[in-house]
């Protein structure tokens, strides 16, 4: 829990509506609170017992009694019934934006921080087009997955977007850039504070001890930043599980990030989406991803089936993933795992779709789990280099082993983003393959 919010948020959790009566506004002037947002707020009567409110302008928490105020409703003032004197207000779980009076400027206030309303003041909390006005930053935002997420956020168009970059860059369209050194936590905090970053999406490719430490540094900076509240772990991939920590360094890095986040007050999630379909359209499918081969080599017309062709996996395009991530920013409550089911196919079905798109049969080899676990995979070295040198084959074999034990199938017991955003239509494997390879 962030220090600035410990007392106020703890009190909020206890502070549901109560039979205690609020102070009546007997003569003007009295404070008034207008909640013009789609979320429930809290308001308080100061000086009453039951709870403590940590006001922004007071060092110690003060006694108060707290009440809920629903979305798009108001309370307080002498000329409004009931004639209630509202002393203070806050939102428990989000940054909020407030104006005092018709000529006041809009201010961003951190979640869980109580703001006092003076006599005769009207405080109005607002949202932008029905959604929170957020500043979202993407670490690794100039890389392959990161730039795709940036594109999705810009396409959605409801939040201010920053891409973190190691180099100085000028704004490009709706994308702003923050120059950061991922090894300098203090500098990252300063950059977040100056930009007012509310949510950090880590899209660094965390595949080494160095990039693992960079993500940890970002978590620490987000925790210490006064405006940053939420964090998306770098995991746009399978759902990593603890059983694989000894098998895969990527899984170990994921859970090290989770352990780090559990020690903070940040709200966090990780994306589980399976495999990207983009790889089966390269080089003709327009995307930001680097070349990669898994299961299928569309150009050479071969396939490696891990263990059993009936095993299923989840598939979607990187562009569709980015649209779900953009919508995720609007959700009031985040699950620890944000699942995207998209398309579910067996490996046999995937091969069938590829053969139809290419108009001919593929050479198909079934690799046993034992072979893959030993670090060997068929058709090596007919794969693009993935940067591990002599370790490339072992890494590819490990990924295919995990596919063979079902890790790339997004589990059904997590509520998927697909159901929260049913208007988002996903591209199918056949659509990617046909658009990229038909007639070639």
Residue, then its C-alpha position, 0 to 999 in steps of 0.5 A: x500500500x502506498x504511504x499516502x493512501x494507507x490511512x485513507x484507503x483503510x478507512x474507506x474499506x470500513x466506511x460503507x454507508x451507515x445509519x449515522x445522520x449527516x450534518x444538516x446545512x442549516x444556513x448558507x454557505x455550505x459545501x457541495x459535492x457533484x460526482x459527475x463520473x460513472x463511479x461511486x465516490x465517498x464523501x465525509x462529515x468531519x469531526x464525527x467518529x467511526x472513521x479517519x480521513x487523511x486530508x491532503x492538506x492536514x498532516x494527521x488523519x482527522x475523525x470523520x464519518x463516511x458515506x457513499x455517493x453514486x455515479x452522476x449524483x450530488x450531495x450538499x448545499x443549502x439550496x439542494x435537498x437534503x440540505x447536507x454540509x459536505x466537508x470532504x470527498x475522495x475516490x478510493x481506487x482511481x485518480x480523479x479530476x476535480x474543479x472548484x466552482x465554474x471558473x476553477x481549473x481541473x486538478x488531478x487528485x490521487x486515489x484515496x486522498x481526501x480533499x476538503x470542501x470549504x464553506x460555499x464551495x462546490x466541488x465537481x468531479x468529472x470524467x472524459x467522455x464517460x471514461x477516466x482521463x488517464x496518462x498511459x506509458x508503455x515501457x518498450x514502447x518503441x519495440x515490437x510488442x510495445x509499439x503495437x500496444x501504443x498503436x492500439x492505445x492511439x487507435x482507441x484515442x481516449x487516453x494520453x499515451x507515452x512511449x518510454x525510450x532510451x533515446x530522445x525523441x520528438x512527439x509523433x502524432x498522438x504519441x509522446x516520448x519519455x527518455x528514460x534510463x531503465x537502470x536509474x530508478x530515480x530518473x524514472x520516478x521523475x519522468x513519471x511524475x513530470x508526465x503524470x503517468x497513471x498506468x505503466x504497461x511494461x512491454x520490454x521483452x523480459x528474456x534476460x537477467x538485465x531486462x528482468x532487472x529493468x522491469x523490477x526497476x520500473x515496478x519500484x519507480x511506479x510504486x514511488x511515483x506519486x501519480x502511478x497506480x497501475x502496472x501491466x506486467x510484461x507477459x503478452x504470451x502464455x499464462x505462466x504457471x509456478x510449476x514451470x519456474x525451473x523449466x523456463x527463465x521467462x516464467x521465473x522472471x514473471x513470478x519475480x515481477x509478481x512477487x515485487x508487485x505484491x510488496x507494493x500498493x500498485x494494482x497490477x495484471x498480466x495478459x494471457x493471450x496465447x500465440x500471435x497469429x502474425x507469425x503465420x502471415x510473415x513477411x506479408x502480414x503487416x505488423x511490428x513483430x520480429x520474425x519467429x517460427x513456431x509450429x508452422x513454417x509457412x514459406x517452407x511448408x513444414x510443421x512441428x507438432x509438439x506431442x499430439x496434434x489434438x492439443x489446443x492453443x489460443x491464437x490472436x493477432x498482435x493488433x487484436x491484443x492491443x485493442x483489448x489492452x487499450x480497453x482494459x485501461x477503462x476497467x474500474x477493477x482489474x483481475x490479476x490475470x487478464x485473459x484473452x481467449x480469441x481463437x482456440x485451435x488444435x495443432x492439427x486444425x492449425x496445419x489444416x488452415x495453413x495447407x488450405x492457404x498454401x494450396x498444398x500439403x505440409x511436411x508434418x513431424x510430431x516431436x515427443x515431449x521427451x525430445x523437446x524437453x531434452x532441448x532438441x527440435x525438428x527442422x533446426x536450424x531452419x528457424x530465424x535466430x532468436x538471439x541465444x546463439x548456441x542456445x537457440x535450439x534449446x529455447x525453441x524446444x522449451x517453448x514447443x514443450x510448453x505448447x505440448x503440455x497445453x500452456x498456450x491454451x488460455x485457461x477457461x476459469x479466468x473471466x476473459x476480456x472477450x466477454x467484457x468487450x464483445x464488440x471487439x471482433x478478432x481475426x481468425x487464423x484462416x483470415x491471416x493465412x489466406x490474406x498473406x499466402x493465397x496465390x503465392 
